[in-house]
């Protein structure tokens, strides 16, 4: 499997970063997309399952194989993402086997353990990718910013979108309702982690591999939402998801995995404060959530959605308090570091003139006959201090 493919047309040469194997996988996934769009429901279900399974499996093996050429946290991060992709492929295979063996499969059930495991592996894998140089408190603050935004968006999505959808699952089992409620939150977490890796100041900022990975996560989240909306009966047979969205996500995963073998290029960043918009962005959905909560209370609405908003407001408040505590600790450490640096700089700058003064004092001390008693006493004091 080569890393690139070169096309020659006359005197012009075009090189694309994907080898023939990856191009073949892209072609197969494109064929699956066409079948899901123009074929019957049975053909779409089969093509969708095969496309997602093959795409996830190939992406997983590529992630793991290419990550073996890397080192440190980068190798760990991409390997975890690869294992997550393979777990997803196994999950699709198990769901398909149950469906054909029993004639139907639960839309939310024990088979979702494969996909929940995939989420956990992908989240930890993306978070394990190397960070920018900095202290642990700085990384924790960035993580808390992401959690504040994720919790706020999850609460708003629950109130305005997911609450009505999950009402159809009222008669389903506790396991099905729990899984149906967990998926949207995990979608937001993995999307937040992917975007933070893409945008934060590190060697992976605007990295094409991370950009393709983030695009894959975005389409996967859209696919999950469509599946969630169409599977409220609890039956996989009654669901009508847009498979082409998930297959496109698999294509982006394969594209990202195909480029993993090349290590990222180290970058140097000036020690300056991040842009203001990056600091404000996580708190915009939090402010919207707080405004919605206040409006709901003012109108006397006491529905169950308000409990979700209340829990989210309390959670965000605790996260903000924790973040501010970390900020205080980080500022204190920064002030102490700058103070030590200032003292060191002053000592270095004064070393040369002080050495000259001490030398001059030693010259004067060689012959004190022309000096008065108080002057001799001052010379002795200076010599004692110099020693």
Phi, psi and omega in degrees: 000107181282160183278340185209162177233134183247132177246136179246128177223097183066233178272357183262140179235126180242129180240127176248148188282012182244136179280176180301325180297312179297320179297322177296320177295319178300318179296318179296317179295323177297320177297319178297321178299316181298317181296319180293335182274324187248347183275175176289173181297321179296316179293322179295318178299316181293312181295322179296314180296316180295316181298314180294317182295313180294315180299314180294319180295313179297315179299318180298312180295322178294317178304311184292315182295315181288330180292340180294340178275354182260181183220158172067216184294330180295319177297316179297314183298308181292328178294317178298319177298321178297315177297325176297319179295318178295321177298321177296318178298319177296322178298317177298319179297318180293317178299318179296320179295317178296320182297313182285335180281323185251353182084353178193167177214150180291135178295324177229117182193203184296334179294340179290350175300327176297314185285326175294322175297322177300314179302313182299314181296317181293319180298311180292326178295314179294321180290337182280347179300146187306138177269172170290159178298134180171176182277166178296324180295325178295320179292321178295321177298318179296320178296318179295322176301316178296320179294322178300313178295319182294315180296319181295314180295321179298318179295317179295319179296323179295316184291316188267338186234302193284334182298315179293325181291318183287347178297333178287345179266014184299327181271358181282171180290164179298323179298316181295318180294321180295314180296319179298329179277332183283324185306310181301321179294317178296323177301315181293321180295312182293325177292320178296317180296316181298317181290325179293322177295323182289325189259338184290158184281098177203184179292348179261008181292124181058024175294135185296326179295316179290326178296316177295321178297317178296321177297320178298316179297319180300312180293326178295321177297316177300318178297320178296321180295316179295322178293318180299320182289332185261358185245030184287345176285347181087358181250133178292329181294325180279345182289148179225066183287161175271090186299329186298331178294315179293324179292321175299320177300318178297324177298318177293323177298315178298318179298316179296316181295328181294338183256003186290331186299342180266121181294151180288155181269129178295143180230148176254133180238139178293147180280085180221165180293145178294161179302151184298324184294328179290334178278330183275327189309313182296338186266350177296308177297331177294319178293320177297316179299317179296320179296318178297318180297317179296318179297318180297319178292321181294328180274359178077019179282121182241029180290172183295336179299329179295330177294321177296315179297318180298315179298320179293319179297316179297316180298313179297320178300316178295320178296321179295318178299315179297319179296318179294325177296317177296323179296320178297315178298318180293319178295321178296316178296322179294318179296316178296320179295317179293325178295315178298321179295321179295316179298318179297319180295316179297317179299320180292319182290329182272352185298315183294308179296325179293323176298320178295319179297315180298319178297320179295321179297320179296323177295317179295325183288343179294331180218097182260012183293331181269002182259152177281167185298316180294327178291320177297321179297319178296320178298319179295321178296316180297318179296320178297319179293323180294328179284000000 
